Amino acid sequence: MTHLVIHVDRLILKGVDRADAGAFTKAIQSELAQRLASPQAASEISAAGQRRRIRADQVGRPQALGPAALGRAVAGSIARGVRK
């Protein structure tokens, strides 16, 4: 079984209201859990080896996305970085 710990040191969100933090956080956690829990993801993560840092890609304009959609988009970017 693969054990994966993701520690987000810094996440810069421009144009996101503090009132949306809960919805954003819930969406990012849920989406990461879903994307990284599959057997395929586990084998890709194991093949990539242990890394101290990944860099996630930038995500589209926050103004165009609600907090939940933005959380899912950020999680997708992080998951792609983990699986590289």
C-alpha positions in Angstrom: 0.0 0.0 0.0 1.3 3.4 -0.9 1.3 6.1 1.7 1.1 9.6 0.3 1.4 12.8 2.4 0.7 16.1 0.7 1.7 19.2 2.5 0.8 22.5 0.8 3.4 25.0 1.9 2.0 27.9 -0.1 -1.1 28.4 -2.2 -1.7 31.8 -3.7 -5.3 32.6 -4.5 -6.0 35.9 -6.1 -9.6 37.2 -6.3 -11.0 34.6 -4.0 -13.2 35.8 -1.1 -12.5 34.5 2.4 -16.1 33.5 2.7 -15.5 30.9 0.0 -12.6 29.3 1.9 -14.7 26.4 3.3 -16.1 25.4 -0.1 -12.7 25.7 -1.7 -11.0 23.6 1.0 -13.7 20.9 0.9 -13.5 20.7 -2.9 -9.7 20.4 -3.1 -9.6 17.7 -0.4 -12.3 15.7 -2.0 -10.9 15.9 -5.5 -7.3 15.1 -4.4 -8.6 12.0 -2.5 -10.5 10.9 -5.6 -7.8 11.5 -8.1 -5.0 9.9 -6.1 -6.8 6.9 -4.6 -7.0 4.8 -7.8 -4.6 1.8 -8.3 -3.3 3.5 -11.4 -2.4 6.6 -9.5 -0.7 4.6 -6.8 1.5 2.8 -9.3 2.4 6.1 -11.0 3.3 7.7 -7.7 5.4 4.7 -6.7 7.2 4.8 -10.1 7.9 8.5 -9.7 9.7 7.8 -6.4 10.0 10.0 -3.4 10.1 13.7 -4.0 10.3 16.6 -1.6 8.6 19.0 -3.9 6.2 19.3 -6.8 5.2 22.4 -8.6 1.6 22.6 -9.7 0.6 24.5 -12.8 -1.3 27.7 -12.7 -5.1 27.4 -12.9 -7.4 29.6 -14.9 -9.0 32.9 -13.7 -10.6 32.5 -10.3 -13.3 35.1 -11.2 -14.6 32.7 -13.8 -14.8 29.7 -11.4 -16.9 29.3 -8.2 -15.0 28.2 -5.1 -15.9 24.5 -5.6 -14.9 24.5 -9.2 -11.7 26.3 -8.4 -10.9 23.8 -5.7 -11.3 20.9 -8.1 -9.1 22.7 -10.7 -6.4 23.3 -8.2 -6.6 19.7 -7.0 -6.3 18.5 -10.6 -3.1 20.6 -11.1 -1.6 19.2 -7.9 -2.5 15.6 -8.8 -0.9 16.0 -12.2 2.2 17.2 -10.5 2.3 14.3 -8.1 1.8 11.8 -10.8 4.6 13.1 -13.1 
